[in-house]
Structure formats: structure tokens, C-alpha cells
């Protein structure tokens, strides 16, 4: 998400959330979100009718084109929502403070990122980084699950905090601290923003856990977009992985990702 001009915002978290809810109800907000949902709905309908189309190349082109349209509309919606709510993210180009996390990713998003990764000259090196981190994350998760009596989801969320504390850069992060797969970043990254000093996104900061991150993505209308992404992934029978680190190695060799070439950049 591109950085918006930072303005003084002394509102409470509740007041800021109320402003977001009011912005969601605006006719233009609903129309922009409907555009994003419509692009996915048509794609989901196509795959529901014929999950294995005969012309794989044509199906692939149609898939990526529709997803590009949907995410472009989604970005317009999020920009408008934040602008109308007066929420100025401190996130911006070159601020990688949260890019040591293991963000949630949907199967079709993992496939889209894997395809983009294959089209890069450094794609293989980034895949190796993803595979190494994936193996480490999985091993840590299994260890924590084995020794904890807590609910599996609680264990996973706690491990995410532990993982961030390690400070390992996301496989998509370049040496300048910018996302090399920015246009293909998942929904979780698009909707994850901070409204205060980026230093507080660093797990070493004493007030890290209290950092304010508005709930930009939580309405029933927004959930339709996510549900359609899941539906498309199910139609393609894509394997599921809970986060980006685990998804990239899993989907890198998928036929629809392998179809990408470095000429597609």
C-alpha cells in the first residue's frame, strides 16, 4: 500500500474504527468493493461450470487477468476507505518493519505469488529462502504443538510473534527493504497497516504489542471477496498452507505457476 500523507490523528482507537465503519457505508465504498467482488464472482462462476477447461493456456490468461482486475479494484477500495476515514498509514515504500512476519495467504494468492516469483531472475534464490524458512517454521510449529496444551490456533498465533522476533526477512523482500512482489502481495498484507511510528512494528520495541493496527478488513461485504478467492482455489484443487512461507515452496511447481516465464515480468 502506498504511503498517504501523514496527518495528526489524536482520535482514540474506537473513534478511528467508527470512522472506518462510517466510510464502509458510503455509496462509493460499496460500489468500489462491488467492482472487486464482481471480477471474482465471474471467475468463480467460470471455474464452477468447468473446473478443468481444455485450453489450459487460455484458462491461465483468463485467470490472471481477472485476478489483476479484482486486486486493482480492491486497492482502489482500500485507498478510498482510508482516505474517507482520515486514516493515514505510516506504512510505505522502504518500510519493512512488518515484513518479518508469516502473513496468512489464501491458496490462489499463493499460486499468484509463486507465478510472479518464477518470472524473476532471482526467483530461484528467493524460493530457496522461502523453502529454508518454511522448513524452520514448520519444525518450530510441530515442536510448540507437541509441548503445549493450548488450542492449536493459539499456539500458531504465539509462534507468529516468536517468528517475527527472529527478524528473518520475507522471501519477497529485496535488499532495499521493498516488496519485490508488491503487485501480487496477499490480502493480509494489503489490509495490514500501522498508524504510528514504524519503530513500534519492531518486535524489539518495548511497546510492540500495543501498536495500533486498525481493523481495515472485517465486514461481511469484504468477506465475500475472501470467500470467492477460497472458492476459486477449491475449484483449482490448490493445496492449502496457512502462511506465505509455507505456500511459496508448495505452489512453486504447480502447472499454472510453471507456465510463467521471465518474459512475463
C-alpha positions as CSV (number, residue, x, y, z in Angstrom):
1,X,0.0,0.0,0.0
2,X,1.5,3.4,-1.0
3,X,2.0,5.8,1.9
4,X,-0.6,8.5,2.3
5,X,0.3,12.0,3.7
6,X,0.7,11.6,7.4
7,X,-1.6,14.0,9.3
8,X,-2.1,14.5,13.0
9,X,-4.7,12.0,14.3
10,X,-5.4,12.2,18.0
11,X,-8.5,10.0,17.9
12,X,-8.9,7.0,20.1
13,X,-8.8,3.6,18.5
14,X,-12.5,3.3,18.9
15,X,-13.1,6.7,17.2
16,X,-10.9,5.7,14.4
17,X,-12.7,2.4,14.0
18,X,-16.0,4.2,14.0
19,X,-14.7,6.4,11.2
20,X,-13.8,3.3,9.2
21,X,-17.2,1.8,9.7
22,X,-18.9,5.1,8.5
23,X,-16.6,5.1,5.4
24,X,-17.6,1.5,4.6
25,X,-21.2,2.6,4.5
26,X,-20.6,5.3,1.8
27,X,-22.1,4.5,-1.6
28,X,-18.8,4.9,-3.3
29,X,-17.1,2.5,-0.9
30,X,-19.8,-0.1,-1.6
31,X,-19.5,0.5,-5.4
32,X,-15.7,0.1,-5.4
33,X,-15.9,-3.1,-3.3
34,X,-18.7,-4.4,-5.6
35,X,-16.3,-4.0,-8.6
36,X,-13.7,-6.1,-6.9
37,X,-16.2,-8.8,-5.9
38,X,-17.8,-8.8,-9.4
39,X,-14.5,-9.7,-11.1
40,X,-14.0,-12.6,-8.7
41,X,-17.6,-13.8,-8.9
42,X,-17.4,-14.1,-12.7
43,X,-14.2,-16.0,-12.4
44,X,-15.6,-18.3,-9.8
45,X,-18.7,-19.0,-12.0
46,X,-16.4,-20.0,-14.9
47,X,-14.5,-22.5,-12.8
48,X,-17.6,-23.8,-11.2
49,X,-19.0,-24.6,-14.7
50,X,-15.8,-26.1,-16.0
51,X,-13.0,-26.6,-13.4
52,X,-10.8,-28.3,-16.0
53,X,-11.0,-26.2,-19.2
54,X,-9.5,-27.8,-22.3
55,X,-7.3,-24.9,-23.3
56,X,-5.1,-24.6,-20.2
57,X,-3.1,-21.6,-21.7
58,X,-6.3,-19.6,-22.4
59,X,-7.7,-20.5,-18.9
60,X,-4.4,-19.3,-17.3
61,X,-4.6,-16.0,-19.1
62,X,-8.2,-15.5,-18.2
63,X,-7.4,-16.4,-14.5
64,X,-4.5,-13.9,-14.1
65,X,-6.3,-11.2,-16.0
66,X,-9.4,-11.5,-13.8
67,X,-7.3,-11.6,-10.6
68,X,-5.4,-8.5,-11.7
69,X,-8.7,-6.7,-12.2
70,X,-10.0,-7.8,-8.9
71,X,-7.0,-6.7,-6.9
72,X,-6.7,-3.4,-8.7
73,X,-10.4,-2.7,-7.7
74,X,-9.6,-3.9,-4.2
75,X,-6.7,-1.4,-3.9
76,X,-9.0,1.4,-5.1
77,X,-11.5,0.5,-2.5
78,X,-8.9,0.4,0.3
79,X,-7.4,3.7,-0.7
80,X,-10.8,5.3,-0.7
81,X,-11.8,3.7,2.6
82,X,-8.7,5.0,4.4
83,X,-9.0,8.4,2.8
84,X,-12.6,8.9,3.8
85,X,-11.9,7.7,7.3
86,X,-9.0,10.0,7.6
87,X,-6.7,7.1,8.4
88,X,-3.1,7.8,7.3
89,X,-1.0,4.6,7.3
90,X,2.7,5.0,8.3
91,X,3.5,2.1,6.1
92,X,5.3,3.0,2.9
93,X,7.9,2.0,0.4
94,X,11.1,1.0,2.1
95,X,9.5,0.4,5.4
96,X,9.9,-3.3,6.0
97,X,9.1,-3.3,9.7
98,X,6.3,-5.9,9.4
99,X,8.0,-7.9,6.7
100,X,9.5,-10.4,9.1
101,X,6.0,-11.9,9.7
102,X,4.5,-15.0,8.2
103,X,1.3,-13.5,6.8
104,X,-1.8,-15.5,6.1
105,X,-2.3,-16.4,2.5
106,X,-5.1,-18.0,0.5
107,X,-4.3,-20.8,-1.9
108,X,-5.0,-18.7,-5.1
109,X,-2.9,-15.9,-3.7
110,X,0.0,-18.3,-3.0
111,X,-0.2,-19.5,-6.6
112,X,-0.2,-15.9,-7.9
113,X,2.9,-15.1,-5.9
114,X,4.6,-18.3,-6.9
115,X,4.0,-17.5,-10.5
116,X,5.4,-14.0,-10.1
117,X,8.4,-15.4,-8.3
118,X,9.2,-17.8,-11.2
119,X,9.2,-14.8,-13.6
120,X,12.1,-13.1,-11.7
121,X,15.7,-13.6,-12.4
122,X,16.3,-14.1,-8.7
123,X,13.2,-16.3,-8.3
124,X,15.2,-19.5,-7.6
125,X,17.2,-17.8,-4.9
126,X,14.1,-16.4,-3.3
127,X,12.4,-19.8,-3.5
128,X,15.4,-21.3,-1.6
129,X,15.0,-18.7,1.1
130,X,11.3,-19.5,1.3
131,X,12.0,-23.2,1.5
132,X,14.5,-22.7,4.3
133,X,12.2,-20.5,6.3
134,X,9.2,-22.9,5.6
135,X,11.2,-25.9,7.0
136,X,12.2,-23.9,10.1
137,X,8.7,-22.5,10.7
138,X,7.1,-26.0,10.3
139,X,9.7,-27.6,12.7
140,X,9.1,-24.9,15.3
141,X,5.3,-25.2,14.9
142,X,5.5,-29.0,15.4
143,X,7.7,-28.5,18.5
144,X,5.3,-26.0,20.1
145,X,2.2,-28.1,19.3
146,X,3.8,-31.1,20.9
147,X,4.7,-29.4,24.2
148,X,1.7,-27.1,24.6
149,X,-1.8,-27.9,25.9
150,X,-3.2,-24.7,24.3
151,X,-5.5,-24.7,21.4
152,X,-3.7,-25.2,18.1
153,X,-4.7,-21.7,16.8
154,X,-3.4,-20.1,20.0
155,X,-0.1,-22.0,19.6
156,X,0.1,-20.8,16.0
157,X,-0.5,-17.2,16.8
158,X,2.1,-17.2,19.5
159,X,4.6,-18.8,17.2
160,X,4.0,-16.0,14.7
161,X,5.1,-13.5,17.3
162,X,8.2,-15.6,18.1
163,X,8.9,-15.8,14.4
164,X,8.8,-12.1,13.9
165,X,11.3,-11.7,16.8
166,X,13.8,-13.7,14.7
167,X,13.8,-10.8,12.2
168,X,14.1,-13.0,9.1
169,X,13.1,-11.0,6.0
170,X,10.2,-12.2,3.9
171,X,11.3,-14.0,0.8
172,X,9.6,-11.3,-1.3
173,X,11.7,-8.5,0.4
174,X,14.6,-7.1,-1.6
175,X,17.8,-5.6,-0.3
176,X,16.4,-2.1,-0.3
177,X,13.6,-3.1,2.0
178,X,10.9,-3.1,-0.7
179,X,8.5,-5.9,-1.6
180,X,9.6,-7.4,-4.9
181,X,6.2,-9.0,-5.4
182,X,4.2,-5.9,-4.3
183,X,1.5,-6.2,-7.0
184,X,0.9,-9.8,-6.1
185,X,1.0,-9.4,-2.3
186,X,-1.8,-11.2,-0.5
187,X,-4.9,-9.7,1.1
188,X,-3.4,-10.0,4.5
189,X,-0.5,-7.6,3.5
190,X,-2.9,-5.2,1.8
191,X,-5.1,-4.8,4.8
192,X,-2.3,-4.8,7.4
193,X,-1.4,-1.2,8.3
194,X,0.0,0.8,11.2
195,X,-0.9,4.3,12.1
196,X,2.0,5.2,14.3
197,X,5.8,5.2,14.3
198,X,7.1,2.2,12.3
199,X,9.6,1.6,15.1
200,X,6.7,0.1,17.1
201,X,6.3,-2.6,14.5
202,X,9.7,-3.9,15.5
203,X,9.3,-6.8,18.0
204,X,12.3,-5.3,20.0
205,X,10.3,-2.2,20.7
206,X,9.0,-2.2,24.3
207,X,5.6,-1.2,23.2
208,X,5.4,-3.5,20.2
209,X,2.3,-5.4,21.4
210,X,0.4,-2.2,21.9
211,X,1.0,-0.9,18.4
212,X,-2.3,0.3,16.9
213,X,-3.4,-1.5,13.7
214,X,-6.9,-0.5,12.7
215,X,-9.2,-3.3,11.5
216,X,-9.3,-2.4,7.9
217,X,-10.8,-5.7,6.8
218,X,-13.7,-7.2,8.8
219,X,-17.1,-6.5,7.3
220,X,-19.5,-9.1,5.8
221,X,-19.2,-7.4,2.4
222,X,-15.4,-7.7,2.5
223,X,-15.8,-11.3,3.5
224,X,-17.4,-12.0,0.1
225,X,-14.2,-11.1,-1.6
226,X,-12.2,-13.6,0.5
227,X,-14.8,-16.3,0.2
228,X,-14.6,-16.1,-3.6
229,X,-10.8,-16.4,-3.5
230,X,-11.3,-19.5,-1.5
231,X,-13.9,-20.8,-3.9
232,X,-11.5,-20.3,-6.9
233,X,-8.7,-22.1,-5.0
234,X,-11.0,-25.0,-4.2
235,X,-12.1,-25.2,-7.9
236,X,-8.5,-25.5,-8.9
237,X,-7.8,-28.0,-6.2
238,X,-4.9,-26.0,-4.9
239,X,-3.1,-27.2,-1.8
240,X,-3.6,-25.1,1.3
241,X,-0.9,-23.6,3.5
242,X,-1.5,-21.3,6.5
243,X,1.0,-18.6,5.5
244,X,3.2,-17.2,2.8
245,X,6.4,-19.0,3.9
246,X,4.7,-22.4,3.6
247,X,2.8,-21.6,0.5
248,X,5.5,-20.5,-1.9
249,X,7.6,-23.8,-1.9
250,X,4.3,-25.8,-2.0
251,X,3.0,-23.9,-5.1
252,X,6.2,-23.1,-7.0
253,X,5.9,-26.2,-9.2
254,X,2.2,-26.0,-9.8
255,X,1.4,-26.2,-13.5
256,X,-0.3,-22.8,-13.5
257,X,2.8,-21.3,-11.9
258,X,5.3,-23.2,-14.0
259,X,3.6,-21.6,-17.1
260,X,5.2,-18.2,-16.1
261,X,8.4,-17.2,-17.7
262,X,10.8,-14.3,-17.2
263,X,9.3,-12.7,-20.2
264,X,6.1,-12.2,-18.2
265,X,7.7,-9.7,-15.9
